[in-house]
């Protein structure tokens, strides 16, 4: 009953925004706040069914599902729960996050920091037995049973109690004798090969809205006409920016004459002369040649992401609003946003 009440609260927290037009960036932030950051006490033990429902709520909200209809799920949710350095967005994976919280109690039982709960657990739950040998009883609470279950999972991964003990000791924050939740979360999370070059898309100097659109463009998961046709939609395929070729990710970034002109004008603005190729090729070039935290390097990375974002926004303006802007106007808009970001005097919506 209590778990269902918590799940209903999380659903309500998200459903309040379901009938509004919320940008993808803000949907990610709302998911983090509503499903991970709020009421962290409940994440100390969640049943598997609730975990799957929470992830389903997050997934459906991000892609625009509501009582009015279902949105298109362009990507698997596993992409979102990867760290940014592995090609994801960095939303917490609820199952691993739940196990990390349970490991906090196991850490206390193994390292024995002074605690009133520890004194009670040693006298009532352990009753003189080692934490590595004690077994759950029929009368054990569901929290204690889950702590022992995550202990068994840890022993299965480590092989023996000595290795598991050493691993838990390594999860102590040096100097303050506290449990490192991130280290435990990373241990249970299924990792993926790193992709450092994709961190260009998450340049801190750039507006966050640039990054989320650039990330979807990198994975070729924007709602281009060719992607919609693969989903069964019947649209006449043409590029709304140049009106010459069919629309696709490879064409928009950067074979389209309109996007090439936008690229050339913005590169001139930062003093770079370069003809664009594919998005992934240009990302590799930016990663290789624009390293470091100098103002010029950060500006070049920001301009690269801004071109992707504003090119896509211009395409959407023409499709959904029948509004057209020339390259000069878009360049001025990009320059204005970057300068405001640099000086920090204006908040860009």
C-alpha positions in Angstrom: 0.0 0.0 0.0 2.8 2.4 0.9 4.7 1.6 -2.2 1.7 2.1 -4.4 1.0 5.4 -2.7 4.6 6.5 -3.5 4.2 5.4 -7.1 0.9 7.3 -7.4 2.7 10.4 -6.1 5.4 10.1 -8.7 2.8 9.7 -11.5 0.9 12.8 -10.3 4.2 14.8 -10.2 4.7 14.0 -13.9 1.1 14.0 -15.1 0.7 17.7 -14.1 3.0 18.5 -17.1 1.5 16.0 -19.6 -0.9 18.4 -21.2 1.6 21.2 -21.7 4.2 21.6 -24.4 7.5 20.9 -22.5 10.8 20.9 -24.3 12.9 17.8 -24.1 15.5 19.5 -22.0 13.0 20.4 -19.3 11.4 16.9 -19.5 14.8 15.4 -18.6 15.1 17.8 -15.6 11.6 17.0 -14.4 12.3 13.3 -14.6 15.4 13.7 -12.5 13.6 15.7 -9.9 10.3 13.7 -9.8 11.7 10.2 -10.0 15.2 10.3 -8.5 15.8 13.4 -6.4 12.5 13.5 -4.4 11.9 11.4 -1.4 15.3 9.5 -1.6 14.2 7.5 1.5 11.9 5.4 -0.7 14.8 4.4 -2.9 16.3 2.5 0.0 14.0 -0.3 -1.1 11.8 -0.6 -4.1 10.4 -3.8 -5.5 11.2 -4.7 -9.1 7.7 -4.1 -10.3 7.7 -0.5 -9.0 11.1 0.1 -10.6 9.8 -1.0 -14.0 6.7 1.2 -13.5 8.9 4.2 -12.6 11.0 3.8 -15.7 7.9 3.4 -17.8 6.5 6.7 -16.4 9.7 8.5 -17.2 10.0 7.0 -20.7 6.4 7.8 -21.6 6.6 11.4 -20.2 9.8 12.2 -22.1 8.3 11.0 -25.5 5.0 12.9 -24.9 2.6 10.1 -24.0 -0.6 11.3 -22.3 -4.3 10.6 -22.3 -4.5 12.5 -25.5 -2.3 10.1 -27.4 1.0 8.3 -27.6 4.3 9.9 -28.7 6.9 8.2 -30.8 9.7 6.6 -28.8 12.7 7.3 -31.0 15.3 5.7 -28.7 15.5 3.0 -26.1 15.5 4.2 -22.5 18.9 2.5 -21.9 20.4 5.4 -23.9 19.2 7.9 -21.4 20.4 6.1 -18.3 24.0 6.0 -19.6 26.5 8.7 -18.4 27.2 11.4 -20.9 30.7 10.1 -21.4 29.2 6.8 -22.7 26.8 8.5 -25.1 23.8 8.9 -22.8 22.0 11.7 -21.0 22.9 10.8 -17.4 19.5 10.0 -16.0 19.9 7.5 -13.1 19.0 3.9 -13.7 16.4 3.2 -11.0 17.3 -0.4 -10.4 21.0 0.2 -9.9 20.2 3.4 -7.9 18.0 1.3 -5.6 20.7 -1.3 -5.1 23.2 1.4 -4.3 21.0 2.7 -1.5 20.6 -0.8 -0.1 24.4 -1.2 -0.1 24.7 1.7 2.2 23.1 -0.4 5.0 25.4 -3.3 4.1 28.4 -0.9 4.3 27.4 0.1 7.8 27.1 -3.5 8.9 30.6 -4.4 7.5 32.6 -1.3 8.6 30.6 -0.6 11.7 30.7 3.2 12.0 29.1 4.5 15.3 25.4 4.3 14.8 22.3 3.6 16.9 20.8 1.6 14.1 23.9 -0.5 13.9 23.8 -1.3 17.6 20.2 -2.4 17.2 20.9 -4.4 14.0 23.8 -6.3 15.7 21.7 -7.2 18.7 18.4 -8.0 17.0 19.1 -8.9 13.3 22.6 -10.4 13.4 22.4 -11.8 16.9 26.1 -12.7 16.9 26.3 -13.9 13.3 28.5 -12.5 10.6 26.7 -10.3 8.0 28.2 -12.6 5.3 26.5 -15.7 6.8 23.2 -14.6 8.3 20.1 -15.7 6.4 16.7 -14.1 6.1 13.9 -15.7 8.2 10.2 -16.0 7.4 9.6 -13.2 10.0 12.2 -10.9 8.5 11.0 -7.5 7.3 11.1 -6.8 3.5 13.8 -4.2 4.0 16.1 -6.6 5.8 15.3 -9.3 3.2 16.3 -7.0 0.4 19.5 -6.0 2.2 20.5 -9.6 2.3 19.5 -10.1 -1.3 21.8 -7.3 -2.4 24.5 -8.9 -0.3 24.0 -12.1 -2.1 24.2 -10.3 -5.5 27.5 -8.7 -4.4 28.9 -12.0 -3.3 27.9 -13.5 -6.6 29.8 -10.8 -8.5 32.9 -10.8 -6.2 33.2 -14.5 -5.7 33.9 -14.5 -1.9 33.3 -12.4 1.2 37.0 -11.2 1.5 36.8 -9.6 -2.0 33.4 -8.1 -1.3 34.7 -6.7 2.0 37.6 -5.0 0.3 35.3 -3.6 -2.4 33.0 -2.2 0.3 35.9 -0.6 2.1 36.8 1.1 -1.2 33.4 2.8 -1.2 34.3 4.9 1.8 34.8 8.6 1.1 38.4 9.4 2.4 38.6 11.7 5.3 35.0 11.8 6.3 34.2 8.1 6.7 31.0 8.2 4.7 29.5 5.9 2.1 30.2 6.8 -1.6 26.8 6.3 -3.2 28.2 7.0 -6.7 30.8 4.3 -6.5 28.2 1.7 -5.5 25.9 2.9 -8.3 28.6 2.6 -10.9 29.5 -0.9 -9.7 26.0 -2.3 -10.4 25.3 -0.2 -13.5 26.0 -2.0 -16.8 28.8 0.1 -18.3 29.5 0.8 -21.9 32.6 1.8 -23.9 33.5 5.4 -23.4 32.9 8.0 -26.1 34.8 11.0 -25.1 34.2 12.9 -28.3 30.5 13.1 -27.6 31.2 15.2 -24.6 31.7 18.0 -27.1 27.8 18.1 -27.3 27.6 18.8 -23.5 29.9 21.8 -23.5 29.0 23.7 -20.3 29.4 27.0 -22.0 26.6 26.2 -24.4 22.9 26.5 -23.6 21.5 23.1 -22.4 18.8 23.1 -25.1 21.6 23.0 -27.7 23.0 19.9 -26.1 19.9 17.8 -26.0 19.0 18.4 -29.7 22.6 17.9 -30.7 22.6 14.6 -28.8 19.5 13.3 -30.6 21.0 14.5 -33.9 24.2 12.6 -33.2 22.2 9.4 -32.7 20.1 10.2 -35.8 16.9 10.1 -33.8 15.3 13.5 -34.7 11.9 13.4 -36.3 13.1 13.9 -39.8 10.8 12.9 -42.7 12.8 9.8 -43.6 12.6 8.6 -39.9 8.9 9.3 -39.9 8.5 7.3 -43.1 10.2 4.3 -41.5 7.5 4.5 -38.8 4.8 4.2 -41.3 3.9 7.9 -41.9 3.3 8.8 -45.5 4.7 12.3 -46.2 6.3 13.7 -49.3 10.0 13.8 -48.5 11.7 17.1 -49.2 14.1 19.3 -47.3 12.3 22.4 -46.0 15.5 24.3 -45.8 16.8 24.0 -49.4 13.7 22.5 -51.2 16.1 20.5 -53.4 16.8 17.1 -51.8 15.0 14.6 -49.6 15.3 15.3 -45.8 17.5 13.0 -43.7 20.0 13.4 -41.0 22.9 13.0 -43.4 21.4 15.7 -45.6 20.6 18.2 -42.9 24.0 17.8 -41.2 25.7 19.0 -43.4 24.9 18.4 -47.0 22.1 20.9 -47.2 23.1 24.1 -49.0 21.2 26.2 -46.4 23.0 24.5 -43.5 26.4 24.8 -45.3 25.8 28.5 -45.6 24.9 28.8 -42.0 28.0 26.8 -41.1 30.3 29.0 -43.3 29.0 32.3 -41.8 29.3 31.1 -38.2 32.8 29.7 -38.8 33.8 33.1 -40.3 32.5 34.7 -37.1 35.0 32.7 -35.0 37.8 32.9 -37.5 37.7 29.3 -38.9 37.7 28.4 -42.5 36.4 24.8 -43.0 33.9 23.1 -45.3 31.6 20.8 -43.3 31.3 17.1 -44.0 29.0 14.7 -41.9 28.0 15.5 -38.3 30.0 12.7 -36.8 33.1 13.7 -38.9 32.8 17.3 -37.7 32.3 16.2 -34.1 35.5 14.2 -34.4 37.3 17.3 -35.9 36.0 19.6 -33.1 37.1 17.0 -30.5 40.6 16.8 -32.0 41.3 20.4 -32.8 39.3 22.3 -30.1 40.6 20.8 -26.9 41.1 22.6 -23.6 39.2 25.3 -21.7 40.4 28.4 -23.5 37.8 30.9 -24.6 38.3 30.2 -28.3 38.0 26.4 -27.8 34.8 26.7 -25.8 33.4 29.2 -28.3 34.1 26.8 -31.2 32.4 23.9 -29.5 29.4 26.1 -28.6 29.1 27.4 -32.1 29.1 23.8 -33.5 26.3 22.8 -31.2 24.3 26.0 -31.8 24.4 25.4 -35.6 22.8 22.0 -35.2 20.2 23.3 -32.8 19.2 26.4 -34.8 19.2 24.6 -38.1 16.7 22.1 -36.6 14.6 24.8 -35.1 14.5 26.7 -38.4 13.3 23.5 -40.1 10.5 23.1 -37.5 9.5 26.8 -37.9 9.0 26.2 -41.6 7.1 22.9 -41.1 4.8 23.8 -38.3 4.5 27.6 -38.4 5.1 28.4 -42.1 7.8 30.9 -41.0 11.1 31.4 -42.8 14.2 33.2 -41.7 17.3 33.8 -43.8 20.7 32.7 -42.8 21.8 36.2 -41.7 18.9 36.4 -39.1 19.7 33.0 -37.7 23.4 33.9 -37.4 22.5 37.1 -35.5 20.3 35.0 -33.2 23.1 32.5 -32.5 25.6 35.3 -31.8 23.2 37.1 -29.5 22.5 34.0 -27.4 26.2 33.1 -27.2 27.2 36.7 -26.2 24.4 36.7 -23.5 25.6 33.4 -22.3 29.2 34.7 -22.1 28.4 37.9 -20.2 25.6 36.3 -18.1 23.4 39.4 -18.3 20.4 37.9 -20.0 18.5 34.7 -19.3 17.7 32.9 -22.6 14.4 30.9 -22.7 
